[in-house]
Amino acid sequence: MVGGSSGINAMAWVRSPSLELDAWSQLGIQGGWNWEDLLPYMMKVENVSLGDPTAYPGSTKPSGWDDNFYGRDGIIQVGYSRTFTGVHEPFVESILNLGEQLNEDQANGRNLGVANGAHAVDITTGNRSYALDYFTHNQGRTNLLVLTGATVTRILLSNTGSEVEATGLEYISNGETYIANASREVILSAGTAFSNIRLLELSGIGNKAILESLGIETVLDIPTVGENLQDHNSVTTTYLLKEPAPITLDALQNNPQFFQEQMLEYLVNKTGLLTTLPTYSYHALQTFFSPIEVAELVNTTKYEISQRNLSKFQELQAQLQLKWLEEGTVGQIELSPYADRKIMSFGVELARKIANTSPLVDLIESELNPGPNANNDEVRGRDCRGTAALAPKDLGGVVGDDLLVYGTSNLRVVDARFVESVCLLCGADAHISSF
């Protein structure tokens, strides 16, 4: 997908706290890898529209109000939800009643608290805004070519000098193999926590023992390539609402008239509940069931709410080289016996505490998922990253502060995989930092 994870990562636009970004310089990474130096670039990429000042109970300012921390001239359009379901206000009030604080300026380096989350969505059209927007602004340039439907198979490397030089790459397009020669640099942004690493290792950069076991000639022995695999673990808690239930997104499927009203609202004004839908893709029920079975399912559908409890960090990291290189698959990433499981359990406990606090508790009939006996490993989601860490080499880094792969003169890794360092940096959305 052109634009990569910036177009599919729930369109979340959550900036990392200053303490996390400053940890890079504390590790010894120089060259401006800290909050103060990165902030102007994070602002440069975005064009933030103001949110509704009445969106949250107790709020006095519109989200995105502070010009010291929000960009106004960037290509990526960033906005805030202006339409909310009937459970939004009771949900927020319950959190505040538990003692949490409202955060009306979550981009200032401290993003803890209750806030109206920003999304990379153009509020004038209701459409997502992501890295592809840079291409549309520059597609007329004579020195830019985007080749879709092609698969890179390896990087061509020369090991004749003191440093390894990337001379080009090999790729397959329409069943034919081609060579693209590099005049200056080769820059990797292959996406996910896996593709860049696979390319490096298939090209001979990685753990020598693993490469030799697979018959790959080692050009650069960097044992930490493919290590440090981390996951954004998550558990979703779902609750059945009492009847008559307030308006939720379920009304879009349960109430045809309401859906038509919302569709008209979106087509005319680019507002309404259809602009708040999650960015997951679902198959039509008719793909799997007969029309009669679908009708029975819809008729029994009730109104529910869900909370997603997401752990920013993972203590137990994984290596993926052998399975990924041999099979192109990655197995389950285990949670550590104590810290990771404890964090996930705390998330579920907090979700239940919110659900049992007034006024939200007055709307809930019962908990549907995960249930008291559910295993976190069975219900958690995945968001893998961190396999080409930006860190000093002696601490397990793969790239340095110039994003050059250690030991090379012109091979860089620039996508979000470098962001998660060996010290568990950047628990927020990494693609903001990669911009």
C-alpha positions in Angstrom: 0.0 0.0 0.0 1.4 3.4 -1.0 1.6 5.4 2.2 2.1 2.3 4.4 0.9 2.2 8.0 0.2 5.9 8.0 -2.9 5.1 6.0 -4.2 2.1 8.1 -3.0 2.7 11.7 -6.5 3.7 12.9 -5.5 7.2 11.6 -4.4 7.8 15.2 -2.3 10.9 15.7 -0.8 10.7 19.1 2.6 12.4 19.8 5.1 10.7 22.0 5.8 12.3 25.4 8.9 14.4 25.8 10.5 11.9 28.2 10.4 9.1 25.7 12.0 11.2 22.9 14.6 12.6 25.2 15.6 9.0 26.1 17.4 8.8 22.7 19.9 11.5 23.6 20.3 10.0 27.1 21.3 6.8 25.4 24.0 8.6 23.4 22.1 9.2 20.2 23.0 12.7 19.0 22.0 14.7 15.9 18.7 16.2 17.3 17.0 13.1 18.4 15.2 14.7 21.4 11.9 16.4 22.1 13.1 20.0 21.7 14.7 19.4 18.3 12.1 17.1 16.9 9.1 19.3 17.9 9.5 21.7 14.9 9.5 18.8 12.5 6.5 17.2 14.1 4.6 20.5 13.8 5.8 21.0 10.2 4.2 17.9 8.9 0.7 18.6 10.3 -2.2 21.0 9.7 -4.3 20.8 12.8 -7.9 22.0 12.8 -9.4 23.0 16.1 -11.8 20.7 17.9 -15.1 21.4 19.6 -14.5 23.2 23.0 -17.6 21.5 24.4 -16.5 18.0 23.4 -15.6 16.8 26.9 -17.3 17.6 30.2 -15.4 20.4 31.9 -13.3 21.4 28.9 -12.8 25.1 28.3 -10.7 25.2 25.2 -10.9 23.5 21.7 -8.6 20.6 21.1 -5.5 21.6 19.2 -5.7 25.2 20.5 -2.0 25.8 21.4 0.0 27.2 18.5 3.2 26.5 20.4 2.7 22.8 19.9 0.4 22.3 16.9 1.3 22.9 13.2 -1.0 24.7 10.9 0.7 24.5 7.5 1.6 20.9 6.9 0.4 18.5 4.3 -1.1 15.9 6.8 -4.6 17.1 7.8 -5.3 16.5 11.5 -8.7 16.9 13.2 -10.9 15.9 16.1 -14.2 14.2 16.3 -17.1 16.6 16.3 -19.9 14.0 16.5 -20.2 11.7 19.5 -22.4 8.7 20.5 -24.8 8.8 23.4 -22.3 7.0 25.6 -19.4 9.4 25.1 -20.3 11.9 27.8 -21.2 9.3 30.5 -17.9 7.4 29.7 -15.8 10.5 30.1 -17.6 11.6 33.2 -17.0 8.2 34.8 -13.3 8.4 34.1 -13.2 11.9 35.7 -15.1 10.7 38.7 -12.4 8.1 39.3 -9.9 11.0 39.7 -8.4 11.2 36.3 -7.6 14.7 35.0 -8.7 16.4 31.7 -5.8 17.1 29.4 -6.6 19.9 27.0 -3.1 20.1 25.5 -1.9 16.6 24.9 0.7 17.5 22.3 2.9 19.6 24.7 5.0 16.7 25.7 2.7 15.3 28.4 -0.1 13.3 26.9 -1.5 11.6 30.0 -5.1 12.2 31.0 -8.5 12.3 29.3 -8.4 14.0 25.9 -10.2 14.2 22.6 -7.8 12.2 20.5 -6.5 13.6 17.3 -6.8 11.7 14.0 -5.2 12.2 10.6 -8.5 13.0 9.0 -9.5 16.0 6.9 -12.5 17.4 8.7 -13.7 19.2 5.6 -14.1 15.9 3.6 -14.1 13.2 6.3 -11.3 11.4 4.4 -8.0 10.1 5.8 -4.8 12.0 5.4 -1.6 10.1 5.2 1.8 9.8 3.5 0.2 9.4 0.0 -0.7 13.0 0.2 3.0 13.9 -0.2 3.0 12.0 -3.5 -0.1 13.7 -4.8 1.5 17.1 -4.1 4.7 16.0 -5.9 3.7 13.5 -8.6 4.5 15.9 -11.4 8.2 15.9 -10.5 10.5 14.6 -13.3 12.8 12.9 -10.8 10.1 10.9 -9.0 8.9 7.5 -10.1 6.6 5.3 -8.0 6.4 1.7 -9.3 3.5 -0.2 -7.9 3.0 -4.0 -7.9 6.8 -4.6 -7.7 8.6 -6.7 -5.1 12.1 -6.0 -4.0 14.1 -9.2 -3.5 17.4 -7.9 -2.3 19.8 -5.0 -1.9 22.9 -5.1 -4.0 26.0 -4.5 -1.9 29.7 -3.9 -2.5 32.2 -4.8 0.2 35.4 -3.5 -1.4 36.1 -0.6 0.9 36.2 0.1 4.6 32.4 0.4 4.6 29.7 -1.6 2.7 28.2 0.4 -0.2 24.6 -0.2 -1.5 24.9 0.0 -5.3 21.3 -0.7 -6.1 18.5 -3.3 -5.7 16.9 -6.2 -7.4 13.1 -6.3 -7.9 10.5 -8.3 -9.6 7.7 -6.7 -11.7 5.2 -8.5 -13.8 7.2 -11.7 -13.4 10.4 -10.2 -14.7 13.6 -9.5 -12.6 15.1 -6.0 -12.9 18.1 -4.1 -11.4 17.8 -0.5 -10.3 21.2 1.1 -9.8 21.8 3.7 -7.1 23.7 6.9 -7.9 23.8 8.1 -4.3 21.9 6.1 -1.6 19.4 3.3 -1.1 16.7 4.2 1.4 14.6 1.4 3.0 11.0 2.1 3.9 9.5 -1.3 3.2 7.0 -1.2 6.0 5.9 -3.3 9.0 8.4 -4.7 11.5 9.3 -7.4 9.1 9.9 -6.4 5.5 12.9 -4.1 6.0 14.6 -6.7 8.1 13.9 -9.5 5.7 15.5 -7.4 2.9 18.6 -6.7 5.0 19.0 -10.3 5.9 18.4 -11.7 2.4 21.0 -9.2 1.2 23.6 -10.5 3.8 23.2 -8.0 6.6 22.3 -9.6 9.9 23.2 -12.3 12.4 26.0 -14.3 10.8 25.0 -17.6 12.4 21.4 -17.3 11.2 22.3 -16.2 7.7 24.9 -19.0 7.2 22.4 -21.6 8.5 20.1 -20.5 5.6 22.8 -20.5 3.0 23.0 -16.7 2.8 26.5 -15.1 2.4 27.2 -12.7 5.2 28.2 -9.2 4.1 27.8 -7.4 7.5 27.5 -9.3 10.7 25.0 -7.3 12.8 23.4 -9.8 15.3 20.7 -7.3 16.4 19.0 -7.1 13.0 15.6 -8.5 13.6 15.9 -8.5 17.3 13.9 -6.2 19.7 10.6 -7.2 18.2 7.9 -5.4 20.3 4.1 -5.5 20.2 1.4 -3.1 21.2 -0.7 -5.6 23.2 -4.3 -4.9 23.7 -7.5 -6.5 25.2 -11.0 -5.3 24.3 -13.7 -5.2 26.9 -17.3 -5.2 25.6 -20.5 -4.4 27.5 -24.1 -4.9 26.6 -26.2 -1.8 27.1 -29.6 -1.6 28.8 -32.7 -1.0 26.7 -33.6 1.6 25.6 -30.0 2.1 24.7 -28.4 5.5 23.8 -27.3 6.0 20.2 -24.1 4.1 19.4 -22.5 3.0 16.2 -24.6 -0.1 16.4 -27.6 2.1 15.3 -26.0 2.3 11.8 -26.7 -1.4 11.3 -29.7 -1.8 13.5 -31.8 1.2 12.3 -32.0 1.6 8.5 -33.7 5.0 8.7 -31.0 6.3 11.1 -28.3 5.0 8.7 -29.9 6.8 5.8 -30.1 10.0 7.8 -26.4 9.7 8.7 -25.5 8.9 5.1 -27.2 12.1 4.0 -25.5 14.1 6.8 -22.1 12.8 5.6 -22.8 13.4 1.8 -24.0 16.9 2.4 -21.9 18.2 5.3 -19.1 15.6 5.7 -20.2 15.2 9.4 -22.1 12.8 11.5 -21.4 9.3 12.9 -20.1 8.0 9.6 -17.0 10.2 10.1 -16.3 8.5 13.4 -16.3 4.9 12.2 -13.2 2.8 13.1 -10.8 2.1 10.3 -11.2 -1.7 10.4 -12.5 -3.5 7.3 -15.3 -6.1 7.7 -16.7 -8.6 5.2 -20.4 -8.5 4.4 -22.3 -11.2 6.4 -23.7 -12.4 3.2 -20.2 -13.7 2.3 -20.6 -16.4 5.0 -24.4 -16.8 5.7 -27.6 -17.0 3.8 -29.9 -14.0 3.6 -32.3 -15.7 6.1 -29.4 -16.3 8.6 -28.2 -12.7 8.1 -31.7 -11.4 8.9 -31.9 -13.5 12.1 -28.5 -12.2 13.2 -29.4 -8.5 12.6 -32.8 -8.9 14.3 -31.1 -10.1 17.4 -28.3 -7.5 17.4 -28.3 -5.3 20.5 -26.4 -2.2 21.5 -22.9 -2.6 22.9 -19.9 -0.5 23.8 -16.3 -1.5 23.8 -13.1 -0.2 25.4 -9.7 -1.1 24.0 -7.0 -1.5 26.7 -3.6 -1.0 25.0 -0.2 -1.6 26.6 2.4 0.9 25.2 5.4 -1.2 26.0 6.5 -4.8 26.0 9.2 -6.0 28.4 9.7 -9.4 26.7 11.1 -8.9 23.2 11.4 -11.4 20.4 13.6 -12.3 17.5 12.0 -13.2 14.2 14.7 -14.1 11.7 14.5 -17.8 11.2 10.7 -18.2 11.0 10.3 -15.0 8.9 13.1 -15.8 6.5 12.1 -19.4 6.0 8.3 -19.2 6.0 7.4 -15.5 5.7 5.4 -15.8 8.9 5.8 -14.7 12.5 4.5 -16.7 15.5 2.8 -15.4 18.6 4.9 -12.9 20.6 4.7 -14.0 24.2 4.0 -11.8 27.1 6.6 -11.7 29.9 5.5 -13.7 33.0 5.1 -10.7 35.2 5.4 -7.1 33.7 3.5 -7.6 30.4 0.7 -9.7 31.9 0.4 -7.4 34.9 0.0 -4.4 32.7 -2.7 -6.1 30.5 -4.5 -7.3 33.6 -4.4 -3.8 35.1 -5.9 -2.5 31.8 -8.9 -4.9 32.1 -9.3 -4.0 35.7 -9.3 -0.3 35.0 -11.9 -0.8 32.2 -14.2 -2.7 34.6 -13.7 0.0 37.2 -14.8 2.6 34.6 -17.8 0.5 33.6 -18.8 0.2 37.2 -18.7 3.9 37.9 -21.5 6.4 37.6 -22.9 7.5 35.3 -21.7 4.9 32.8 -22.7 2.0 35.1 -26.4 3.1 34.8 -26.3 2.3 31.1 -24.7 -1.2 31.2 -26.5 -4.5 31.4 -23.6 -6.8 31.6 -20.0 -7.5 30.5 -19.8 -9.6 27.3 -16.0 -9.8 26.7 -13.4 -10.9 27.7 -15.2 -12.4 30.7 -13.6 -13.2 34.1 -11.8 -16.3 32.9 -10.4 -15.0 29.6 -6.7 -15.4 29.0 -5.0 -12.2 27.9 -2.8 -14.0 25.4 -5.9 -15.3 23.6 -7.7 -12.0 23.2 -5.0 -9.4 22.7 -4.4 -7.6 19.5 -1.1 -7.0 17.7 0.9 -4.0 16.4 4.5 -5.1 15.8 7.5 -2.8 15.5 11.0 -2.2 16.6 13.3 -4.6 14.6 15.8 -2.0 13.3 16.4 0.0 16.5 17.9 3.5 16.5 20.5 3.2 19.3 24.2 3.0 19.8 25.5 -0.2 18.3 26.9 -1.5 21.6 23.3 -1.3 23.0 21.8 -3.3 20.2 21.2 -0.6 17.6 20.9 -1.3 13.9 21.0 2.3 12.7 22.7 5.4 14.0 21.6 9.0 14.4 21.9 9.5 10.6 19.7 6.4 10.1 22.6 4.7 8.2 22.8 1.0 8.9 26.0 0.5 10.9 28.9 -0.5 8.7 27.4 1.0 5.5 28.1 4.3 3.8 24.8 4.9 2.0 22.0 2.5 3.2 19.4 4.0 5.4 16.2 2.8 7.2 13.7 5.5 7.5 10.3 4.0 8.3 8.7 3.6 11.7 10.7 0.4 12.5 13.7 2.3 13.7 11.6 4.4 16.2 11.2 1.7 18.8 14.6 1.5 20.3 16.2 -1.1 22.6 15.0 0.8 25.6 11.3 0.5 24.7 10.9 4.0 23.4 7.9 5.7 21.8 4.9 3.9 23.1 2.7 6.3 21.0 2.1 6.1 17.3 5.5 5.7 15.8 4.5 6.9 12.3 4.4 10.5 13.6 8.0 10.3 14.5 8.9 8.7 11.1 7.3 11.6 9.2 
